[in-house]
Amino acid sequence: MDSKTLSLPRLNQLNPTLESTALKLMEEAGELAQVIGKYRGLSGEQIKMDLEVIKLEIARELLDVAQTAVTMMFVMEEQFGVDIESALQEHHNKLERKGYLSGQPK
């Protein structure tokens, strides 16, 4: 099975809180949904963007969501003492148990 690892940085010049980051995460998820909705014509609009442009815009918005989620993990670690490495390992184990990594449910 092919596997990729995505690594996103801790952002500088920010002082995020749990609340501000949660709100930003919802904002970014909304922007992603909006782009997908436009791509699928869910607002009744005709699609006027080139497919390649739409795909790139979806990828950009998705990365904004991912970056904000990573920022929230840093907030949890720095402000609340959450052991991110331990949480990540637990998450990985859960994915394995559910068969998402091995292809076979356990």
MOJO-V738617 format. One line per field, one symbol per residue. ss: DSSP state (H for helix, E for strand, C for the rest). phi: phi as a letter, one per 40 degrees, with the letter a starting at -180 (. if undefined). A space follows every 10 residues. Layout:
ss=???
phi=???
This chain:
ss=CCCCCCCCCC CCCCCCCHHH HHHHHHHHHH HHHHHHHHHH CCCCCCCCCC HHHHHHHHHH HHHHHHHHHH HHHHHHHHHH CCCHHHHHHH HHHHHHHCCC CCCCCC
phi=.cbbbbbbcc ccgbbcbdcc cccccccccc cccccccccc gccgcccbcc dccccccccc cccccccccc dccccccccb gccccccccc cdccccdcgc bbgbcb
